[in-house]
């Protein structure tokens, strides 16, 4: 793979890569310390593999992974050099250093955190590194970089270059997101950062903090409810915004922590936020196609909201809408329709005509009519929802992309292909921009556009889109997810048609 294929139209990352290659190849005597910054660990590995291939045979490439127990850069380099005759002989080489992202930021009950120990070593490492006359690429995340600048300024001043690779994916969470669980941190750990800093804490530190709290306070401590909810909802938000490092893993973790929260809320009688927890957990099951597990949770959430808040409350409308959506997904249209209608009427009464929730409700009811072939009832609702979302949310919002996609699907169902195609293309472009190339919603758009081309007999246009969609779905959701199965079937039908009627 060429570098331009790796970065496609991403000029900023392509420029960073080109600058990195030039810096490695610069014929300077002595150490050249280069710092690569990337929060997407998968992208980082692709970049490392790319420059390793591109630099051969002029440079041999070596890899060092720092150990959490003794995160000394100098010691790690020394052990590598001593074990390699080529390096001892002064051969041309590049040494890549990773593993820093695995060092904990929180102290975890110790005098110093792993990151503090690492920075302490770095501050006294500069002169010692002179014995390694090679380009050394130290890979860090943005969270590490911020701390490195502050806590190892002497080392930082000796850098030959900093190469930032941008990505939506991250291993960190912001301080603002952690404000509800501030009680779990020491003031020194929580201070010194802006509320909007998106790189405050590695998410693995938060998981470790919860494990410590379980051990120290017991698994029935009420404070764990807030910790479980915060982490579960952080994972949910990352999934929705395309920030997760591993979609399926983080989806499973979101379910795990929300399950723990629900169990503890029920056991301790903490019903105030239970309905919200049940809805969020059910939504995750629904996204995995686990409908039989989602349904009782949605029903329980609706009953609880009605009991605690009365019939006329936005949370009741949310529960009605969520349960209707589940029935809609299963083709249980007669059960879904009255719930959607109740939710829409309630939101209009409570929130007025111009509110995002009203737009969502219009969209959902339209989708139900669309599924039943009630196109004349669906179209005006879709158009209203799209106009309202554009007005309230702006042109660049995931909900606008959803409305574009849904209206396109309606036109496709009616054979109005020339009207459907530009809407599908807009939705796909918007989702790629807002969610990244590998988000399941992008796969949905690819699949839908492919189906449009299939419906028109444009099989050669459809096939690569189906292939891209299936690859994303299987990687992110798993091969057995209903969306993956459906996309795989679509591709199989297409290939069967191609075999019978080659273009």
Secondary structure, DSSP 8 states (H G I E B T S, - for coil): --HHHHHTT-HHHHHHHHHHHHHHH---SS-EEEEEEES-HHHHHHHHHHHHHHHTTTSEEEEEE--STT--HHHHHHHHHHH-HHHHTT--EEEEEE-GGGS-SS-TTSSS-HHHHHHHHHHTTTGGGGG--SEEEEEE-HHHHHHHHHH-HHHHTT-SEEEEE--S--SEE-HHHHGGGGGGS-HHHH-SS-TT-TTSEEHHHHHHHHHHHHHHH-TT-THHHHHHHHHHHHHHHHHHTT--SSHHHHHHHHHHHHHHHHHHHHHHT--TTHHHHHHHHHHHHHHTT-HHHHHHHHHHHHHHHHHHH-SSSHHHHHHHHHHHHHHHHTT-HHHHHHHHHHHHHHHHHHH-SSSHHHHHHHHHHHHHHHHTT-HHHHHHHHHHHHHHHHHHH-SSSHHHHHHHHHHHHHHHHTT-HHHHHHHHHHHHHHHHHHH-TT-HHHHHHHHHHHHHHHHTT-HHHHHHHHHHHHHHHHHHT-TTSHHHHHHHHHHHHHHHHHHHS--
